[in-house]
Amino acid sequence: MTFNTLTYEVTADKVALVTINRPEAMNAFTMEMCDEFERLWKTIMADDNVHAVVLTGAPGRAFSTGADVKQNDPLDVDRWYEKDPGDSLGPRSNHMWKPVITAVHGLCCGGGFYFLNESDIIICSDDAQFFDPHVTYGLVCAAEPIGLSYRLPLQEVLRMALMGNDERLSAETALRIGLVSEITTPEALRDRAYQLAVNIAKKPPAAIQGTVRAIWESLDLPRSAALNLGLKHCKMGNEKAAKQLDVDAMRKQMKVFDVR
């Protein structure tokens, strides 16, 4: 499968490597990229050879600066049939439940948060900067921060949305408020994301994907309904996962736990 705006490969470790590949435009997305990501997530969903995904941006100044305003003209959209770009860019919007580890370098702003908002684990390099410039340019800042509000305290989301271009979150601040879980050097970023994905990919896929789906789907439900949904996923997934794992062999091979 070939793409014009991203690269895709599957490794022997059952990890899919996905790279946003428009470095000449700071990895900004176009309608073509939205269409390609929609096709990509469906491909990954159907491929039993993929157990985990690493999402990165092509090397350069930015992980992604959001929509390419030079190619995406909102006036050309029929408002009756318009949909949020995140519906195409995000794995969860496409009902793809394999875990996604996203590695951010450089600038991540505006629509770049579509990728973060539906990632399971986010790490970044120490040169990463996060901000949303919409209000600075007279645009309502809504879809991206609303998605972000499911990950961060409301005050942090509102501060980013309202400050616009006047303030950027450093990697250290992103770690402190919980936007990312780890900071690396730019040189180590991709390898570290891959290491996390490999460790996850070794586990029974039914257990991993059931966990991802149960937790994400619970976000749309009140507490009691969410807990009942979680129990349902346990009953559905545990039996299948048990067949994918030699528990006795796994216990014999137990190693010292990593400490984060």
C-alpha positions in Angstrom: 0.0 0.0 0.0 1.4 3.4 -1.0 0.5 6.9 0.2 1.5 10.4 -0.9 1.3 12.2 2.5 2.5 9.5 5.0 4.7 6.5 5.1 3.7 3.1 6.5 5.6 -0.1 7.2 5.1 -3.1 9.5 8.1 -4.6 11.3 8.9 -8.1 12.3 7.9 -7.1 15.9 4.3 -6.6 14.7 4.6 -2.8 15.1 3.3 -0.5 12.4 5.4 2.6 11.8 3.4 5.5 10.6 5.0 8.8 9.7 3.3 12.1 8.7 5.3 12.9 5.7 5.0 16.5 4.5 8.1 18.1 6.1 8.2 20.8 3.4 4.9 22.0 4.9 5.8 21.3 8.6 3.7 18.1 8.3 0.4 20.1 8.0 -2.5 17.9 6.9 -4.5 18.3 3.7 -7.8 16.7 2.6 -5.6 14.1 0.8 -3.9 13.3 4.0 -7.3 12.9 5.8 -8.4 10.5 3.1 -5.2 8.5 3.4 -5.3 8.3 7.2 -8.9 7.0 7.0 -7.7 4.3 4.6 -4.6 3.6 6.8 -6.6 3.0 10.0 -8.9 0.6 8.2 -5.8 -1.3 6.8 -4.2 -1.5 10.3 -7.5 -2.7 11.8 -7.7 -5.6 9.4 -4.0 -6.6 9.6 -3.5 -9.3 12.2 0.3 -8.8 11.7 -0.1 -5.4 13.5 -0.4 -5.4 17.3 0.7 -1.8 18.0 1.3 1.5 16.1 4.0 4.2 16.4 3.0 7.6 15.0 5.7 10.2 14.3 6.2 13.2 12.1 8.9 13.4 9.4 12.1 15.1 10.7 12.1 18.9 10.5 10.7 21.8 12.6 7.4 20.3 13.4 5.5 17.1 14.3 2.4 18.8 12.8 1.1 22.4 12.5 -2.4 21.3 11.8 -4.4 22.1 8.7 -2.5 23.3 5.6 -4.3 26.6 5.1 -2.8 27.0 1.7 -4.6 23.9 0.4 -7.7 23.6 2.7 -10.2 26.2 1.8 -13.2 26.0 4.3 -15.3 28.0 1.9 -15.3 25.1 -0.6 -17.0 22.8 1.9 -20.7 22.0 1.7 -21.8 22.7 5.2 -24.6 20.2 5.1 -22.0 17.4 4.5 -19.1 18.7 6.4 -17.3 16.5 8.9 -14.5 17.1 11.4 -11.1 16.3 10.0 -10.4 14.4 13.2 -13.0 11.8 12.1 -10.5 10.8 9.4 -7.2 11.5 11.2 -8.0 9.7 14.5 -7.8 6.0 15.1 -10.6 5.9 17.5 -13.0 7.9 15.2 -12.3 5.1 12.7 -13.0 2.4 15.3 -9.4 1.1 15.3 -8.6 -0.2 18.7 -4.9 -1.2 18.4 -2.7 0.9 20.7 -1.1 4.0 19.3 2.1 5.5 20.7 2.7 9.0 19.4 6.2 10.6 19.4 6.2 14.4 19.1 9.2 16.6 18.2 9.3 20.3 17.5 6.1 22.2 17.0 2.7 20.7 17.6 -0.1 23.1 17.2 -3.7 23.6 16.1 -5.0 20.7 14.2 -1.9 18.7 15.2 -3.8 17.9 18.4 -6.2 15.7 16.4 -3.4 13.1 16.4 -2.7 13.6 20.1 -6.3 13.5 21.2 -6.8 9.9 20.1 -3.4 8.5 21.0 -2.9 6.1 23.9 0.6 7.1 24.9 2.3 10.4 24.0 6.0 11.0 24.5 8.0 13.9 23.2 11.6 15.2 22.7 12.9 18.1 24.8 12.5 20.5 21.8 8.7 20.0 21.6 6.4 23.0 21.9 2.6 22.8 22.1 0.2 25.7 21.4 -3.1 26.5 19.6 -3.1 29.7 17.5 -6.7 29.8 16.4 -7.9 32.8 18.4 -4.9 34.8 17.5 -6.1 34.7 13.9 -9.8 35.4 14.8 -10.9 31.8 14.7 -13.0 30.0 17.3 -10.8 27.4 19.1 -13.2 24.5 19.7 -12.7 21.0 18.3 -9.1 20.4 19.3 -9.3 21.8 22.9 -12.6 19.9 23.5 -10.9 16.7 22.5 -7.9 17.7 24.7 -10.2 18.3 27.7 -10.6 14.6 28.1 -6.8 14.3 28.8 -6.0 17.5 30.7 -7.4 19.7 33.5 -9.9 22.2 32.1 -7.8 25.2 33.2 -4.8 24.0 31.2 -7.0 23.5 28.1 -8.6 26.9 28.4 -5.2 28.6 29.0 -3.8 27.1 25.8 -7.0 27.9 23.8 -7.2 31.5 25.0 -3.5 32.5 24.9 -3.2 31.6 21.2 0.2 32.5 19.8 1.2 34.4 23.0 2.3 31.3 24.9 3.8 27.9 24.1 3.9 24.8 26.4 7.4 23.4 26.7 8.1 19.7 26.9 8.6 20.1 30.7 5.2 21.7 31.1 3.6 19.1 28.9 5.0 16.4 31.2 3.9 18.3 34.4 0.3 18.6 33.3 0.0 15.1 31.8 -0.1 15.8 28.1 3.0 13.6 27.6 4.2 10.8 29.8 7.9 11.0 29.0 10.6 13.3 27.6 13.6 12.1 25.6 16.3 13.7 23.4 15.4 14.2 19.8 17.9 11.5 18.8 16.3 8.9 21.1 12.6 9.8 20.5 11.7 7.3 17.8 13.6 4.4 19.3 11.9 5.0 22.7 8.5 5.0 21.1 9.3 1.8 19.2 10.5 0.2 22.4 7.2 0.9 24.1 5.3 -0.4 21.1 7.3 -3.6 21.0 6.7 -4.3 24.7 2.9 -3.8 24.2 2.9 -5.8 21.0 4.2 -8.9 22.8 1.1 -9.2 24.9 -2.1 -11.0 23.7 -3.8 -8.8 21.2 -7.3 -9.6 22.4 -6.3 -8.4 25.9 -4.6 -5.2 24.6 -7.3 -4.2 22.1 -10.1 -5.1 24.5 -8.5 -2.8 27.1 -8.1 0.1 24.6 -11.6 -0.2 23.4 -13.2 -0.5 26.9 -11.4 2.5 28.2 -12.0 4.8 25.2 -15.7 3.9 24.8 -16.2 4.5 28.6 -15.4 8.2 28.1 -18.8 8.7 26.4 -20.7 7.1 29.2 -21.8 7.9 32.8 -19.9 6.0 35.5 -22.2 3.0 36.1 -22.7 2.4 32.4 -19.0 2.7 31.8 -18.2 0.1 34.5 -20.8 -2.3 33.0 -19.3 -1.8 29.6 -15.9 -2.6 31.0 -17.2 -5.9 32.6 -18.7 -6.8 29.2 -15.4 -6.3 27.5 -13.6 -8.5 30.1 -16.1 -11.3 29.5 -15.7 -10.9 25.7 -11.9 -10.6 25.6 -10.5 -12.7 28.4 -11.4 -16.1 27.0 -9.9 -15.2 23.6 -6.8 -13.6 25.1 -6.1 -16.8 27.2 -5.9 -18.8 24.1 -3.2 -16.3 22.7 -0.9 -16.7 25.7 1.0 -19.6 27.4 0.6 -18.4 31.0 2.9 -20.9 32.5 5.7 -20.1 30.1 5.1 -16.4 30.6 5.5 -16.8 34.4 8.8 -18.7 34.0 10.1 -15.9 31.8 9.1 -13.0 34.2 11.8 -10.4 34.3 12.5 -7.6 36.7 9.9 -4.9 36.1 10.8 -1.6 34.4 10.5 1.4 36.7 9.3 4.7 35.3 
